[in-house]
Amino acid sequence: MFGSTRRTGWLLALVVLLLWLGVGGGLGPFAGRLGEVATNDQAAFLPESAESTRVLERQRAFQREEPLPAIVVWTADEGAGPLPEAAAGEASGALRSLAGDAAVADEPSPALPSDDGRALQGVVPLDPELDEELGEVLDRIVVAAERVPGTSVQVAGPAASQADLSDAFAGIDGLLLGVALLTVLLILLLVYRSVLLPLVIIVGAVFALALACAVVYALADRDVVRVDGQVQGILFILVIGAATDYALLLTARFREELTARDDRWAAMRVALRRSAGTIVASGATVALGLLALLLSDLTNNRALGPVGAIGIGCAVLSALTFLPAALVLLGRAAYWPARPRPSAGGEGHPVWRRVAALVDRAPRRVWAVTLVALLAGAAFAPTLNAKGVPLDEIFVNDAPSVAAQEALSEHFPGGSGNPTVVIAEAHALDAVVEAAEATDGVASAAPVSASGRPGGGEPLVVDGRVRVDATLTDAADSDAARETVVRLRAAVHAVDGADALVGGYTAQQYDTQQTAGEDRNVIVPVVLAIILLILIGLLRSLVTPLLLVATVGLNFLTTLGVSALVFQGLFDFGGTDSSVPLYGFVFLVALGVDYNIFLMSRVREEAGEHGTREGVRRGLTSTGGVITSAGVVLAATFAALSVIPLAFLVQIAFIVAFGVLLDTLVVRSLLVPALVRDLGPRAWWPGALARRAEPSAAEPSGARGR
């Protein structure tokens, strides 16, 4: 990166630094503007080829803009008897008073009583374009509905869920970024006991994020990529974590070179030459692993792929340009007050010398014990329930929409508020309704009228098709409801000439779950193949890359097993989002290989000079501290996702944070070096190192088998 003369080097470093300052100052605001091009409409992230998605497309023809339903629920006060007959009229009048509100898209429905007489429900169709003002509109609905004496009022349905979702993501850019950066800064200050270095690393990560957000904003604004709150949150965490990891690798190598020479420029040239390949390879594994998500049929998976890859690319660019420029300008002062001093190179921290000595002394025992422990955890992986998060657990706090839905389900059929939608040919309407009502698990079925309500008059016919809303007896998010959808599809598909399709919330959840399973079958082998090819090219061998891929795969399975126990036993989750296993796989395998790349690149470098046994000892000792620090930082940054009160992100946060720590502290520190130490030169087969004889002093008699 730097020229041969000192003056050229200073000039180039200053130019690079000024360019990045311009990036940070000019593009920084885009981190707070991603919300302008983001959508939190979950209907936009359904499987493209699924039946429920086709229903959604046909459903739009029945109304140019599908209204956003707000379901108002009145429940009798605790201890009171059934509601008086007049309550339904009063509630209907309260809803009619909202008709003049500009946010109300159509005439509200009358209030209908429950079978037990203790609740009422009515639907207020809202303008689907409502955004920030949706919460205020729902408040106005509650105020109007509170005119009914002796009742408590709540609002359920898609409008309430969307409002809670918007609240969950409100301030995501500031809160999440602040928590992540503060966490990283504290860890770096504690680990490196330096004042300037953590600040330089943080600034580099922030500049990388500013560039990534600007690129993503430009692409999303042109509909090239999609962004939602979840993708935005993961982008922030991914860039901060990855940029910090790559920075730690380079700063550690620069510090090591400064102990061997006085010239900061020469030290940086050596550090860059020996680190750049590793950093690029590590970034490539993560970026290409994320891009493999483009093979998914789920739109939210495909959205994360390119957005995450852009973030990783910006993190690598910052680590290889901004950071070297800042470090050579600061020199040893960057590490003040713990400035680098000449030392016996390669000795490392005493803790890692002891770990390396243990691996060197009894490699087979170390990898055998570690392998058994990991396999024990992996045995629980099949118990992870990835059928989706129940509606009442989507938010990890007490969201109003969840409490309202529970009240609705308590007094009305379980599927109330989330009808299953059937689109069929109009001439087969009677047969379709009959087939639907005869399906086990369907409480009622009725065609939608011109007023937009089921059974409210003459059926609405659009392009020769009708819409039938079926209310299920079971809660819309339950396994029983999903089984009912399967039976309902079989029943209406069997109606001759109906060309019937079944969609709605429950069908969407079922299709998403099925598609997620199919995606895993396609994407997992592709990601493993990509990583294997990169490792083969980097390490110029076949045995070690296969070994590394197998160990990170085992780490993933062990993490899933532990997560299953924690989610069900400690967090009491009723289910795991169906996308979580795939996200966890991509992040853990790609990031896990990162740390093994850091380790094995150094081991290979040392093995070329000192033999495999000594290479493992030196590589583990010299990289142990920096890789552990990087793992702790990445785990902490992903853990910051838990500040967003959504079960999906809390689950992702735990899986990645725990998996990264497990990989860093166990797989990379014990399992991999012990296996390579036990294999000896054979670990580099068929490369040149496999044919190189080990130095006689490096293999004392009897050492291998202990």
Residue, then its C-alpha position, 0 to 999 in steps of 0.5 A: m500500500f505504501g511507497s518506497t520513500r518515506r515522503t510518498g508513504w506519508l502523503l499516501a497515508l494522509v490522502v487515504l485518511l482524508l478520503w475516509l474522513g470524507v466518507g464518514g462525514g459525507l455518508g454517515p447520515f445514511a446509517g440513520r436514513l435506511g428506515e426511509v427505504a425499509t419496509n416492515d410489511q411481512a407480506a413482502f417477504l413470503p416465498e415467491s412460488a408458494e400457494s399463499t403468495r399467489v393468493l395474496e396476488r389474486q386477493r389484491a384484485f378484489q380491492r385496489e388497495e387491501p385495507l389494513p384491518a384493526i380488530v377492536v375487542w370489547t371484553a366484559d370487566e372482570g367479575a361482571g356477567p355477560l354483556p347486555e344486548a344493548a352493548a353490541g349496538e353501542a359498540s357498533g355506533a362507536l365504530r360508525s363514528l370513526a367513518g369520517d376519520a381520514a385514516v379509515a379506508d372503508e365503513p367499519s363493520p358492526a360489532l358481533p358478540s361472542d358465543d359466551g356473551r362476554a366479548l364483542q369484536g368489530v373491524v375498522p379497515l384502515d388506510p394501508e399507507l399509514d406509517e408513523e401515524l398508525g399508533e395515533v390512529l389506533d389510539r383514536i379508535v380505542v378512545a371512540a370504542e371506550r364509550v361502551p360501559g362495563t368493558s375493556v377495549q383492545v385492538a388486535g389484527p394486522a394493524a395492531s401488529q404492524a404498529d407494535l412492529s414499528d415501535a420495536f424498530a423505532g430508533i433501531d439505528g441509534l440504539l443498536l449502533g450505540v449499544a454495539l459500539l459501546t460494547v466493543l469499546l469497553i472490551l477493547l479497552l479492557v483487553y488491550r489497555s490502550v487509549l487510542l487503539p480502540l478509538v481507531i478501530i471503532v472509527g474504522a468500523v463506523f466509517a465502514l458502516a457509513l459506506a455500507c449504509a450509503v451503498v445499500y440506501a442507493l440500491a434500495d432506493r432503486d429497488v435493487v435490494r430490499v431492506d427491512g428492520q431485521v436486515q438493517g439490524i443485522l447489517f449494523i451488527l455484521v459490519i461493526g463486528a467484522a470490521t473490528d475482527y479484521a482490524l484486530l488481526l492487522t493491529a496484532r500483526f503490526r504490533e508484532e512487527l514493531t517489536a522486531r523492527d524500529d521502522r513503522w513503514a517496514a513493519m506495516r508493509v510486512a504486516l499487510r503482506r502477511s495479513a491481507g490474504t487472510i483478511v480477504a479470504s475471511g471476508a470472501t467466505v462470509a460474503l459468498g456465504l451470504l450471497a448464497l442466500l440468493l438461492s432462497d425462495l424466501t424474499n427476506n433471505r434473499a434481501l439479507g444476502p447482498v446487503g450483508a455481502i456489501g457490509i462485509g466488503c466495506a469492512v474489509l476495505s476499511a481494514l486494509t486502507f483506513l486502518p493501515a493509514a491511521l496506524v503508520l501515522l500514529g506508530r507506536a503511539a497507537y498502543w500507548p500506554a502499552r507500547p510495543r517493545p522488542s521481545a522474544g517473538g512468538e512467545g505470546h501470552p502465558v495462558w496461550r503458551r500453556v494451552a499450546a503446551l497441552v495440545d502439543r503434549a497430548p493432542r489425541r486426548v485433547w481432540a477426543v475429549t473435545l469431540v465427545a463434548l461437542l457431539a453430546g451437545a449436537a445430539f440435541a440439535p434435532t429437538l430444536n422446534a423451527k416451526g415458527v414463533p407463536l403470535d403471542e411470542i413474536f415480541v419478547n415484551d408485553a406488546p398490546s397486539v399480543a394481549a388483544q389477540e389472546a383476548l380475541s382467541e379466548h372468546f371467539p374461534g381460535g382463527s378469529g382476526n386471521p381468516t384463511v383466504v380461499i380464492a376460487e372461480a365464481h361458478a364453483l362458489d357454493a361447492v367451495v364453501e361447502a367443501a371448506e365448511a366440511t373440512d375438519g378444523v374450519a369453524s365457518a366459511a363465507p364469501v366476501s361481499a362488495s362491502g368487504r365483509p364475509g357474508g355481508g351481502e351479494p358475493l363480490v366477483v372480480d375477474g370471474r373469481v370470488r374470495v371466501d374467508a374461512t375462520l379456523t377453530d384453532a389459533a392461527d399460529s398453531d400446529a393444528a391450524r397448519e394441519t387444517v390448512v393442509r386439509l382445506r387445500a386438499a378439499v378445495h383443490a378437489v372441487d372440479g373447475a374451482d381452480a381454488l387456492v388457499g392463503g392467509y396468515t396460517a397458510q403463509q406460515y406453513d408455506t414459509q416453514q416448508t420453504a425454509g426447509e427446502d432452502r436449507n437443503v439447497i443453500v447448506p451444501v452450496v455454502l460448504a462448497i464455497i468455503l471449502l474451495i476458498l480454504i483449499g486455495l488459501l492453505r494449498s491442501l485438501v486435508t486441512p480444509l476438509l477438517l476445518v469445514a467438518t469442525v465448523g459444521l460440528n460447532f453449528l450442530t452443537t450450538l443448535g443443540v444447546s439453543a434447543l435446550v436454552f430456548q425451550g427450558l430457559f427462555d420458554f419459547g414455544g417455537t423458533d423462527s423457521s429462518v433461524p437455523l439457516y441464518g445461524f448456519v450461514f453466520l456460524v459456518a462462515l464466521g467460524v471458518d474466519y477464526n480457523i483461517f486466522l489460525m491455520s494461515r499462521v500455522r502454515e506460515e510457521a510450519g514452512e519454517h519450523g515444521t508442523r508440530e512447532g508450527v501448531r505451537r507457534g501459531l496457536t500461541s501467537t494468534g490465541g489472544v487476538i482471535t479470542s478477543a475478536g471472538v468475544v467482540l463479535a459475540a458481544t456485538f451480535a448479542a446487542l441484537s437482543v435490545i430489539p424486542l423481537a423473538f427472531l432477533v433474540q434467537i439469532a443473537f443467542i445462536v451466533a453469540f454462543g456459537v462464536l464463543l464456542d468456536t473461538l474458545v473450544v473448536r479453534s483453541l483445542l479441537v483444530p490444533a490438536l487434530v492438526r498436531d496429531l496428523g502432522p505433515r499429513a494435514w497439508w496433503p497433497g501440498a508441498l508441506a506434506r512431503r517435508a520432513e519434520p525437524s528431528a527436535a520437533e518430534p521427540s520419541g513417543a510424543r505423538g501418541r500421548 
